[in-house]
């Protein structure tokens, strides 16, 4: 069987029937449908259907030769339409279009300049315009760039608020241990040693918090992916926790914890031991 052309075509389906049709002079052409359509309409490989360019027309007989899964494309995740793949000549006959297409892709060989090929095509082009696939992808993904910037802003605000909260928490925690720190100072323990102990404690707490946060984030990502992949019936990953994200979060947590612990410790050890004891 000839390879199917990967064309995104909106085709109106007529009355779908999985029962065998009347005998045809020629064997029906094969088509491929997406898994969402097969699941919703109860179709399987080998079923015969009638396809038409507009509702109400008798259309042509066709046989489902393959069922394919959609790719994880964020631009199509919320679209509800079905997709059908046909042979190119079959599509032209169905749409009554002769040598007309909306768009097509041209590949270059390894080592060939894309810019020079693009310039030559546009120089001789009439009625159409050639663009780089990368430029088309950037143009169609502007919405996702806005969402990405919005998420970045939320992340920065969250980090700043977390740093302030962590600093206040450590200040309160160290403040409650005024007498213990005063006793250490009266025993001859240097200020640097006391601050070092507080910093080590803050670093350990930050590391444990990072591990617990990563576990909560991993479970949350599993729940989010399971829900939205089932809702939109797509393999697209909506939430992802990678080792790079975990390493960045852990490093940031340690930096904030160590900085907050050092600030809280130095603030307290600058006072005299007797004043810390309340005398």
N, C-alpha and C positions, 0 to 999 in steps of 0.2 A: 504494500500500500504506500502511496506517495506520502511524503512527510507533510504534516499540516502546517499551514502558514499561521504564525502567531499574530493574528490580527484581532484588535479589540473592536467588535462589531455589535451594534445593537440590532437584534433580529427579533421580530414579533413571531412568536410561535402560535401555530394554529391549534386545533384540538389534538392533544397528545394522547396517543394510544399505544400501549405495550402489546396489544394483540396483533397477530400477523395481519398485514394488509392483503388486498387482493393481488393476484399474480400480476407482476409488472413485466413488460417486454424486456427491460434491462434491469440488472441488479441495482438497487438504490445505492447512491453514493454514501460514503461513510463520513460522519461528523464527530467532533469531540465536544463534550459539554463539561462544565465545571462540576465539582463535587457538590456544591451547594444546590445547584439545580437538580442534580440526580437525587439528592436526599429529599428535597421538597416535593418533587413531582413523582417520586417512586420509580425512577428510570434506572435501567441497568444496561450493561454492554450487550448488544444484540437486539435491543428494542427498536422498533420502527416508529418513526414520527413523521409528521408533515410540517414543513417549515415554509414560511412566507414572509415577504418583506413588509406587508401590512396586514393588520387583523382583518378577518373576514374573507381573505382570498384563499383559493384552494391550495396554492403552494405546491411544493415538490415533495416527493417521498424521499426519506433519508433514513439511514440506519446509524445508531449510536455505536461507533467503533472504539471509542476510548472515553474515559472519565479522568480528568486531571485535577490536581490540587492547585489552587491559586498561590501565587508567590506572596511573600510577606511584604506587601507594598503599603506604607502608611497612607499614601494618597488615595487608596481605594478601600480602606478598612471600613468606612461607614457607608459605602455604596451598597445598595440592595439589589442591583440588577444582576441578571444572569449573563453568562458568557458562553458563546458557541463559536467553535473554530471550524471553518470549512476550507475546502480546496479553493485556490484563488479563482479558477475559472467557474467553479460552482457558485462562488459568492458574486461574481460579476453577472452571471445569468439570473441569480435570484434578485439582485438589486437593480437589474436592467441598466447597468453601468458598463460602458465599454472603455477600457484603458483609463479609468479614473480612480484615483486613490486619495485619501485624506493626507497620509504621510507614509513615508517608507524610510528605512535605515540603510546606509551605505557604510561598509567597513573598509578600512585601509589595511594594507599589508604592513608587517613589521618593518620598521625603519622608514616608512613613508611619512612625510610631514602632513599633519592634519590641516594645518593652516593653509598650506599651498593648495591642497585638494579642495578645501572649502572655497578659496578664492577663485579657482578655476571653474568650479560648479556654479558659483554665483555670477561669474562673468558671462557664461553662456546660458544662464537660466532665464526662462520666460514663463511667468505665471506662478512661480514658486520661489521659495527662499531656503537656503541650506543653513543649518545651525549645528554647532557642536552638541553632542548628546549631553556633555557636562553642563553647558549653558541652559539647555532645556530642563535638566534636572534641578538646577539652581532656581530657575524661574518658577517651576512648579512646586518648590519646597519652601517658598517664602513664609507660608503660614506656619510651618514647623519651626522655622528660624525664630519667628516671633514667640512661639510657645517656649522654645529653648531659652531665649533671653528672659522670658518671664520666670521660668524655673530657676535660672541662674540668680535673678534678683531675689527670689524667695529664699534660695539657699544662702546667699550672703547675709540677708536679714536674720535668718535662723542661726547662722554661725555667730554673728555679733551678739544676738540675744543670749545664746547659750554661753558665750564667753563671760558676759556680764553676770549671768546667773551663777556660773561656776565660781567666779571671783567672790561674789557675795556669800555663797555657800561655804567656801573655804575660810573666808574672814570670820564668819560666825563660828565655824568649827574650831578654828585656832583660838578665837576669843574665849571660848568656853574652857580652854586648857591653859589659861593664864597662870594658874598656880603651879601646874606641872612644869611649864616652861621656866617660871621663876625659880622653882626648886633646882632644875638643871643648871640654870645660870649661877645660883648660889653654890652649887657643887663644883663650879669651876669649868663647866662645859662652855666652850666658846660660842659666840653668836653664829659663826659660820657652820659649826657642827649642828646646832639646833635648826638653822634654816635648811641645811642639807637633809636632815631627817624629815622635815615637813615636805620638802620637794619630792623626796623619794616616795613618801606616803601618797602625795597627790598624783605622782606618775603611775603608781600601782592602781589607784582608784580609777584613773583615766583609762588605763589599759583594760581593766576589768569591764568598765562601762562600754568601751569600744567593742569588746567581744560580745557582750550582751546585746548591744545595739545592732551589731551585724547579724546576730541570730534572729532578732525581731524583724530586721529588714528582710532577711532571706525568707522567713515564713510569710511576711506580708507580700513579697514579690510573687511567691508561689500562689497565694490566694488571688492576687490581682490578675495574674496571667490566666489562671484557671477560669476566673469569672468572665473576663473580657474576650478571651479566645473562644469560649463557649457562646458568648453573646453575639459576637461578630463572625464566628466560624472562620477564623483565620489563624495561621501559624505565627502571626506577628507577636513578638515579645514586647509587652507593654512596660514591664518593670524588670530591671536587670541589676544584679549585684555581682560585680566582677572583682577579681583580686586587686586590680588597680584602684577601684573605688574603696575597697576595704583598707588598702595600704594608705591611701590619701586620708581617709577618715581617721584611721588610727594615729597617723603622724600628726594630723591637726589636733586631735584630742590630747596627745602627749604634749604638744607645744603649749596649748592653752592651759592644761593642767599644771605643767611645770612653771609656766609664767605666773599663773594665779597663786600657786603654792609659794613661790619665791616672794611675790608681792605681799601676801598675807604674813609670811614668816618674818620678813624684814620689818614690816610695820610693827610687829609685836616685840621683837628683840631689841629694837631701838630704845624701848623704855627700860628703866632701871628695874632690877629684880624686886626691890622693895615696893616700888609702885605697883608692880604686877601682883604682889601679895596683898595689896590693899593697905599698905602702911606708908 
